Amino acid sequence: MAIKSVLLGILAALFFSLTFLLNEINLHAAGDWVWVSTLRYLWMLPMIATLAYVPQVKANFRKVWLAIKDAPFYWLLWSNVCFVLFYVPLTWAAQFLPGWLVSSLWQLTIIFGVLTTPLMKVTDSSGVSHRLQIPRNKLKWMVIIIIGIAMTTIQTTGFAGFNHKFWFAVVAILIAAICYPLGNRQIGVRYADFNGLEKVFGMLIATYPTFILLAIIGYLRSGLPNHTTLLSTFTVALSSGVIATVLFFQANAMAARNMEVLATVEATQSFEVIFTVLLGVLFLNHALPTHIQLLGLLVMILGIVGINLTRKRRY
């Protein structure tokens, strides 16, 4: 069971990595980044809604509708932070950076995810609730991740020099890496009884008006999306938004009663970077990263594995 759950986690990482590869292909094929960032989520809602009719999927979407009706502004605010302010900057940045570098910089979201820990409250045995503290035993791994990311970008930045688009792209990914865990945590804290699919469905409903507005902007900018954009965004929505999500949820569910295995499953997200590099070399004719960049990737992966395998402690 443990091996199977870890393998499912690795397979999920493969499907997640397709996002970076397909976005790069799309944007290099003259796809409009507005359409690329919008269509993924327009495709995802009907896909996720269809899962409600799968017997093995446990999701109460009626409960989600009632929650949105009860607190519409809360859902609109934090869902847009989590989805729109995550994927729009990430897609825009993909115009100027190779997919593997976008994937590497994106791992900063792990650090910001840890930093949002104080947003969560737990109730102890006496019924008193208190906020969680940032786990200090994870700080060293956060530093290692930052060092690894710096090593992967050092030669690229040297090549980019004062290219403002490169640096704007880095800032855009930084914004995405902050907004995704922030919005996700805010929804998760208030709706802790929702499972992953229920949260995703609710956030899709709340952000759909924004993505429709972005689709209108995309049409005014460049007309209707081309066939490459339609196909690639559909594939990203299916692979990353549905298949990878379901696989990762299933892997977590299988390991839920064993914290060590669960931590290992969560650490499989480090394979996302590895797959992005390999797929870029195989299908996009990317040059292999330099020795320093490869070393940086290894250091970063070490940090990701370490931060997930570190046992949670209370201070």
C-alpha positions in Angstrom: 0.0 0.0 0.0 2.8 2.4 0.9 4.7 1.8 -2.4 1.5 2.2 -4.4 0.6 5.5 -2.7 4.1 6.8 -3.4 4.0 5.7 -7.0 0.6 7.4 -7.4 2.2 10.6 -6.0 5.0 10.4 -8.6 2.5 9.8 -11.4 0.6 12.9 -10.2 3.8 14.9 -10.4 4.3 13.8 -14.0 0.8 15.1 -14.9 1.3 18.3 -12.9 4.6 18.9 -14.8 2.8 18.9 -18.2 1.4 22.4 -17.3 4.9 24.0 -17.7 5.7 22.0 -20.9 2.4 22.7 -22.6 2.3 26.4 -21.6 5.7 26.9 -23.2 4.7 25.1 -26.4 1.5 27.1 -26.6 3.1 30.5 -26.0 5.9 29.7 -28.5 3.2 28.8 -31.1 1.9 32.4 -31.0 -0.8 31.6 -28.4 -2.1 34.6 -26.4 -1.1 34.3 -22.7 -4.5 35.7 -21.7 -6.3 32.8 -23.4 -3.8 30.3 -22.1 -4.3 31.4 -18.5 -8.1 31.6 -18.9 -9.1 28.5 -20.9 -7.6 26.1 -18.4 -10.1 27.1 -15.7 -13.0 27.5 -18.2 -12.3 23.8 -19.1 -11.9 22.7 -15.5 -15.3 23.5 -14.1 -17.3 21.1 -16.3 -14.6 18.5 -15.8 -14.7 18.8 -12.0 -18.5 18.9 -12.0 -18.6 15.7 -14.0 -16.7 14.0 -11.2 -19.7 14.4 -9.0 -21.3 11.5 -10.9 -18.4 9.1 -10.4 -19.3 6.7 -7.6 -15.8 6.6 -6.2 -15.6 10.4 -5.8 -16.9 11.6 -2.5 -17.9 15.3 -3.0 -21.0 17.1 -1.9 -21.3 20.0 -4.3 -24.6 21.1 -2.9 -22.9 21.9 0.4 -20.4 24.0 -1.6 -23.2 26.0 -3.3 -24.7 26.7 0.2 -21.3 27.8 1.5 -20.8 30.3 -1.4 -24.3 31.6 -1.0 -23.7 32.2 2.7 -20.3 34.0 2.2 -20.1 35.1 -1.4 -17.5 37.9 -0.8 -15.2 35.6 1.1 -15.2 33.0 -1.7 -14.8 35.7 -4.4 -11.9 37.3 -2.7 -9.8 34.3 -1.7 -10.6 32.2 -4.7 -9.5 34.9 -7.0 -6.3 35.3 -5.0 -5.7 31.6 -5.2 -6.5 30.9 -8.8 -6.4 34.2 -10.8 -3.4 35.8 -9.1 -1.6 32.5 -9.2 -2.1 31.3 -12.8 -2.3 34.5 -14.7 1.2 35.7 -13.5 2.6 32.2 -13.9 1.4 32.0 -17.5 2.6 35.5 -18.4 6.0 34.6 -17.0 6.2 31.5 -19.2 6.6 33.7 -22.3 10.1 34.7 -21.1 11.4 31.7 -19.2 11.9 28.0 -20.1 9.4 25.6 -18.5 11.9 24.0 -16.2 13.0 27.4 -14.7 9.4 28.4 -14.2 8.8 25.1 -12.4 11.9 25.6 -10.3 11.0 29.1 -9.2 7.4 27.9 -8.6 8.8 25.7 -5.7 9.0 28.9 -3.7 5.3 28.3 -3.0 6.3 25.6 -0.6 8.1 28.1 1.5 5.2 30.6 1.4 2.9 27.7 2.3 4.9 27.1 5.5 4.9 30.8 6.2 1.1 30.9 6.1 0.8 28.3 8.9 -0.1 30.9 11.5 -3.4 31.4 9.6 -4.6 28.0 10.8 -6.2 27.3 14.1 -6.5 24.0 16.0 -8.6 23.0 19.0 -6.8 21.2 21.8 -8.3 18.6 24.1 -9.7 21.3 26.5 -11.7 22.9 23.6 -9.4 26.0 23.4 -8.5 27.0 19.9 -5.1 28.6 19.1 -3.1 29.5 16.0 -0.4 27.2 14.8 3.2 28.5 14.8 5.7 28.3 11.9 7.5 25.0 12.5 11.1 26.0 13.2 12.3 22.5 12.3 11.4 23.3 8.7 13.3 26.6 8.5 16.6 25.0 7.6 15.0 23.1 4.7 13.4 26.4 3.5 16.9 27.9 3.3 18.1 24.9 1.4 15.3 25.3 -1.1 16.1 29.0 -1.6 19.8 28.1 -2.1 18.8 25.5 -4.7 16.5 27.9 -6.6 19.3 30.6 -6.5 21.7 28.1 -8.0 19.3 27.1 -10.8 18.8 30.8 -11.8 22.3 32.2 -11.3 23.6 31.6 -14.8 20.3 32.4 -16.4 20.3 35.8 -14.6 23.9 36.3 -15.8 22.7 35.7 -19.3 19.6 37.9 -18.9 21.6 40.8 -17.6 19.3 43.8 -17.2 16.6 42.3 -19.4 13.6 43.8 -17.7 11.2 41.2 -19.0 13.2 38.4 -17.4 13.1 40.1 -14.0 9.4 41.0 -14.4 8.8 37.3 -15.1 10.6 36.3 -11.9 8.5 38.8 -9.9 5.4 37.4 -11.5 6.2 33.9 -10.4 7.0 35.2 -6.9 3.5 36.8 -6.8 2.0 33.5 -8.0 3.9 31.6 -5.4 2.6 33.8 -2.6 -1.0 34.1 -3.7 -1.7 30.4 -4.3 -1.0 29.1 -0.8 -2.4 32.3 0.8 -5.8 31.9 -1.0 -5.8 28.1 -0.5 -5.1 28.5 3.2 -7.8 31.1 3.7 -10.4 28.8 2.1 -9.0 25.8 3.9 -9.1 27.4 7.4 -12.8 28.5 7.1 -14.0 25.3 5.4 -11.9 22.6 7.0 -14.7 20.1 6.6 -14.5 20.4 2.8 -12.4 17.8 0.9 -10.1 18.9 -1.9 -12.5 18.5 -4.7 -15.2 20.4 -2.9 -12.8 23.3 -2.3 -11.6 23.3 -5.9 -15.2 23.2 -7.2 -16.2 26.2 -5.0 -13.2 28.2 -6.0 -13.9 27.5 -9.7 -17.5 28.7 -9.3 -16.2 31.9 -7.5 -13.6 32.7 -10.1 -15.6 31.8 -13.2 -16.9 35.4 -13.7 -13.3 36.6 -13.6 -12.1 34.1 -16.2 -15.1 34.9 -18.5 -14.0 38.6 -18.2 -10.4 37.6 -19.1 -11.8 35.6 -22.0 -13.5 38.7 -23.3 -10.2 40.6 -22.9 -8.4 37.8 -24.8 -10.9 38.0 -27.6 -10.4 41.8 -27.9 -6.6 41.4 -27.8 -6.2 38.6 -30.3 -9.5 37.2 -31.5 -10.5 33.6 -30.9 -7.9 31.2 -29.6 -6.1 29.1 -32.1 -6.3 25.3 -32.3 -3.0 24.8 -30.4 -4.3 26.9 -27.5 -7.6 25.1 -27.3 -6.0 21.7 -27.4 -3.1 22.5 -25.0 -5.3 24.2 -22.4 -7.8 21.4 -22.5 -4.9 19.0 -22.0 -3.5 21.0 -19.1 -7.0 21.2 -17.5 -7.4 17.5 -17.8 -3.9 16.4 -16.9 -3.1 18.9 -14.1 -6.5 20.0 -13.0 -8.3 16.6 -12.9 -6.0 13.6 -13.4 -3.1 14.8 -11.3 -5.4 16.2 -8.6 -7.4 13.0 -8.3 -4.2 10.9 -8.2 -2.6 13.0 -5.6 -5.8 13.0 -3.4 -6.0 9.2 -3.8 -2.4 8.8 -2.8 -3.0 11.0 0.3 -6.1 9.1 1.2 -4.3 5.7 0.9 -1.5 7.0 3.2 -3.7 9.0 5.6 -3.2 6.6 8.6 0.5 6.5 8.3 2.1 9.9 8.7 5.6 8.8 7.5 4.1 7.4 4.3 1.9 10.5 3.9 5.0 12.8 4.3 6.7 10.7 1.6 3.7 11.1 -0.7 3.8 14.9 -0.2 7.5 14.9 -1.0 6.9 13.3 -4.4 6.0 16.9 -5.6 9.8 17.3 -6.1 9.5 15.0 -9.1 7.6 17.8 -10.8 10.8 19.7 -11.5 12.6 16.5 -12.7 9.9 15.6 -15.1 9.8 19.2 -16.4 13.5 19.2 -17.2 13.4 15.7 -18.8 10.3 16.5 -20.9 11.8 19.8 -22.0 15.0 18.1 -23.2 13.1 15.3 -25.0 10.3 17.2 -26.6 11.3 20.9 -26.8 15.0 20.4 -27.6 16.1 22.2 -24.5 19.7 22.1 -23.7 20.5 20.2 -20.5 20.9 22.5 -17.5 24.5 23.4 -16.7 26.4 21.6 -13.9 25.6 24.4 -11.5 22.0 24.4 -12.4 21.7 20.6 -12.1 23.4 20.9 -8.7 20.9 23.6 -7.8 18.0 21.3 -8.8 19.4 18.5 -6.6 19.8 20.9 -3.7 16.3 22.2 -4.2 14.8 18.7 -4.4 16.7 17.8 -1.2 15.1 20.7 0.5 11.6 19.8 -0.8 12.0 16.2 0.4 13.4 17.3 3.7 10.7 19.9 4.4 8.0 17.2 3.8 9.6 14.5 5.8 10.3 16.7 8.8 7.9 15.7 11.5 5.5 18.4 12.7 6.3 19.7 16.1 4.6 22.3 18.3 6.6 25.1 19.9 
